[in-house]
Amino acid sequence: MGQPDLKYSIYVNAEPEQIWRIYTDAEATRAIFFGSELRSTFEVGASYEYVGPGTDGEETVHVYGQVLAYEPYRFLSFTEHAGPSYREDHANWKTRVSMTLEKVGQTTKVTIVNDEWPDEHPSYASTQESWLMILSNIKTYVETGKTMDFGW
């Protein structure tokens, strides 16, 4: 059966291109994803990984997977695994993440759906909180040029 989908929507006072940059530009991803940069060619079928400071040093792989869909400024979807430093059986725990950007007036609606959760996924509870923090950070960064301080 799996666990319930995680779905979040926010409105950001910015153009879709500005928000998209956060997911594809190394400097921007480091700003909002806690010092990690996204590495990928973004071709469908290509691998991706968020790499940054962590328990394995500056090159800790926090999240990795495969690009499933890539439509610039509109839609991005990928599989997701927690990195090897988080759990020994990381390859066994896969979910899917999809991000949709939709222009609404002078704002952009950002919708994240994290689905295909297997039963008993060990990261489910922490991911619920993480998405709220990431989306809040995206909104703050795009609108103010600053990131939020979560005290870490």
Secondary structure as a PSIPRED ss2 file (coil, helix, strand):
# PSIPRED VFORMAT (PSIPRED V4.0)

   1 M C   1.000  0.000  0.000
   2 G C   1.000  0.000  0.000
   3 Q E   0.000  0.000  1.000
   4 P C   1.000  0.000  0.000
   5 D C   1.000  0.000  0.000
   6 L E   0.000  0.000  1.000
   7 K E   0.000  0.000  1.000
   8 Y E   0.000  0.000  1.000
   9 S E   0.000  0.000  1.000
  10 I E   0.000  0.000  1.000
  11 Y E   0.000  0.000  1.000
  12 V E   0.000  0.000  1.000
  13 N C   1.000  0.000  0.000
  14 A C   1.000  0.000  0.000
  15 E C   1.000  0.000  0.000
  16 P H   0.000  1.000  0.000
  17 E H   0.000  1.000  0.000
  18 Q H   0.000  1.000  0.000
  19 I H   0.000  1.000  0.000
  20 W H   0.000  1.000  0.000
  21 R H   0.000  1.000  0.000
  22 I H   0.000  1.000  0.000
  23 Y H   0.000  1.000  0.000
  24 T H   0.000  1.000  0.000
  25 D C   1.000  0.000  0.000
  26 A H   0.000  1.000  0.000
  27 E H   0.000  1.000  0.000
  28 A H   0.000  1.000  0.000
  29 T H   0.000  1.000  0.000
  30 R H   0.000  1.000  0.000
  31 A H   0.000  1.000  0.000
  32 I H   0.000  1.000  0.000
  33 F C   1.000  0.000  0.000
  34 F C   1.000  0.000  0.000
  35 G C   1.000  0.000  0.000
  36 S C   1.000  0.000  0.000
  37 E E   0.000  0.000  1.000
  38 L E   0.000  0.000  1.000
  39 R E   0.000  0.000  1.000
  40 S E   0.000  0.000  1.000
  41 T C   1.000  0.000  0.000
  42 F C   1.000  0.000  0.000
  43 E C   1.000  0.000  0.000
  44 V C   1.000  0.000  0.000
  45 G C   1.000  0.000  0.000
  46 A C   1.000  0.000  0.000
  47 S E   0.000  0.000  1.000
  48 Y E   0.000  0.000  1.000
  49 E E   0.000  0.000  1.000
  50 Y E   0.000  0.000  1.000
  51 V E   0.000  0.000  1.000
  52 G E   0.000  0.000  1.000
  53 P E   0.000  0.000  1.000
  54 G E   0.000  0.000  1.000
  55 T C   1.000  0.000  0.000
  56 D C   1.000  0.000  0.000
  57 G E   0.000  0.000  1.000
  58 E E   0.000  0.000  1.000
  59 E E   0.000  0.000  1.000
  60 T E   0.000  0.000  1.000
  61 V E   0.000  0.000  1.000
  62 H E   0.000  0.000  1.000
  63 V E   0.000  0.000  1.000
  64 Y E   0.000  0.000  1.000
  65 G E   0.000  0.000  1.000
  66 Q E   0.000  0.000  1.000
  67 V E   0.000  0.000  1.000
  68 L E   0.000  0.000  1.000
  69 A E   0.000  0.000  1.000
  70 Y E   0.000  0.000  1.000
  71 E E   0.000  0.000  1.000
  72 P C   1.000  0.000  0.000
  73 Y C   1.000  0.000  0.000
  74 R C   1.000  0.000  0.000
  75 F E   0.000  0.000  1.000
  76 L E   0.000  0.000  1.000
  77 S E   0.000  0.000  1.000
  78 F E   0.000  0.000  1.000
  79 T E   0.000  0.000  1.000
  80 E E   0.000  0.000  1.000
  81 H E   0.000  0.000  1.000
  82 A E   0.000  0.000  1.000
  83 G C   1.000  0.000  0.000
  84 P C   1.000  0.000  0.000
  85 S C   1.000  0.000  0.000
  86 Y C   1.000  0.000  0.000
  87 R C   1.000  0.000  0.000
  88 E C   1.000  0.000  0.000
  89 D C   1.000  0.000  0.000
  90 H H   0.000  1.000  0.000
  91 A H   0.000  1.000  0.000
  92 N H   0.000  1.000  0.000
  93 W C   1.000  0.000  0.000
  94 K C   1.000  0.000  0.000
  95 T E   0.000  0.000  1.000
  96 R E   0.000  0.000  1.000
  97 V E   0.000  0.000  1.000
  98 S E   0.000  0.000  1.000
  99 M E   0.000  0.000  1.000
 100 T E   0.000  0.000  1.000
 101 L E   0.000  0.000  1.000
 102 E E   0.000  0.000  1.000
 103 K E   0.000  0.000  1.000
 104 V E   0.000  0.000  1.000
 105 G C   1.000  0.000  0.000
 106 Q C   1.000  0.000  0.000
 107 T E   0.000  0.000  1.000
 108 T E   0.000  0.000  1.000
 109 K E   0.000  0.000  1.000
 110 V E   0.000  0.000  1.000
 111 T E   0.000  0.000  1.000
 112 I E   0.000  0.000  1.000
 113 V E   0.000  0.000  1.000
 114 N E   0.000  0.000  1.000
 115 D E   0.000  0.000  1.000
 116 E C   1.000  0.000  0.000
 117 W E   0.000  0.000  1.000
 118 P C   1.000  0.000  0.000
 119 D C   1.000  0.000  0.000
 120 E C   1.000  0.000  0.000
 121 H C   1.000  0.000  0.000
 122 P C   1.000  0.000  0.000
 123 S C   1.000  0.000  0.000
 124 Y H   0.000  1.000  0.000
 125 A H   0.000  1.000  0.000
 126 S H   0.000  1.000  0.000
 127 T H   0.000  1.000  0.000
 128 Q H   0.000  1.000  0.000
 129 E H   0.000  1.000  0.000
 130 S H   0.000  1.000  0.000
 131 W H   0.000  1.000  0.000
 132 L H   0.000  1.000  0.000
 133 M H   0.000  1.000  0.000
 134 I H   0.000  1.000  0.000
 135 L H   0.000  1.000  0.000
 136 S H   0.000  1.000  0.000
 137 N H   0.000  1.000  0.000
 138 I H   0.000  1.000  0.000
 139 K H   0.000  1.000  0.000
 140 T H   0.000  1.000  0.000
 141 Y H   0.000  1.000  0.000
 142 V H   0.000  1.000  0.000
 143 E H   0.000  1.000  0.000
 144 T H   0.000  1.000  0.000
 145 G C   1.000  0.000  0.000
 146 K C   1.000  0.000  0.000
 147 T C   1.000  0.000  0.000
 148 M C   1.000  0.000  0.000
 149 D C   1.000  0.000  0.000
 150 F C   1.000  0.000  0.000
 151 G C   1.000  0.000  0.000
 152 W C   1.000  0.000  0.000
